[in-house]
């Protein structure tokens, strides 16, 4: 199982919410980050999860494939994440 999905399941996040997170990741990564932050995951684990999501787009692709979502949206999301990271530097 994808480590991002596994982490969410380990924190009792429902399958529906997991799909919502990954749909948001494929459409609006910043929105996805805000959704993830509302899932009730303790701060230290939340930071690790956010870093995993932000720094490893291949894990997002794997999760999207596993969930049967549209990968072309992931490519767009990767570009948005890259632009946001460059703006923050």
N, C-alpha and C positions, 0 to 999 in steps of 0.2 A: 504494500500500500504506500502511496505517496506520503512522505513525511509531513507535509503541510496538512493534508487531510487527516493523517493519524494524530497529529498534535491537536487538531480541532476536535476529533472524536474523543481523545483522551480527556478533554475538558468538557465533555458532555454537550457539545454543539450538535444540534440536530442535522440530519441529512439535508433538510430543506434550507437551513441556514448556511450550510457549507456550499450548496449550489448557489445560493444568493451571493455569498462572498466571491466565488469564482466568476460568476456572471459580472459582478461589479469589477473584479480585477481585469476582465477582458474588455470592459467598456469605459470604466473610469477608475483607475488605480487609487486616486486620492479618496474617492468615496469608499472603496474597499477597505482602505486603511481605517477610515472612521467606523465602518461596520465592525471590523475586527476588534477595534478598541472598545466596543460596547458588548462584547461577548462574555464578560465576567471572568476573564482569564487574569490570574495574578500578575502583577507588574513585571516581575523578572521573567516569567515565561512569555508574557506578551511581547516584551522587547526582543527576545530571541526569535519569536515567531515573525514579528515584523521584519527583522533583519533577514530571516530566511526568505520571506516573500520578496523583499526589495532587492536582494543581492543575487538571487538565483532564479532567473526567468525560466530556466529549463525545468525546474520543479513545478512552476506554474503550468507549463506546457503539458507535463506528465499528468498533473491533476486534472487539467481541462480534458485531456484525452480520456482519462479514467472516468470522468463524469459525463463524457459524451457531449461536451460543449464545442463551440465554434473556435478552432485554433486561429483563424485569420484575425480574430479580435485580439488574441494574445499578442500577435506581432505588433498591432497598433498600440497595445498597452505597454509593451516593452519600450517602444519609442517614447511614449509619454513619460514613463519612469526615468528613462535615460535623460530626457530633457529636464525633468524636475531635479534630478541629481546634479546635473551640470549647473542649473540655476542656483542651487543651494551652496555650491562651492565658491 
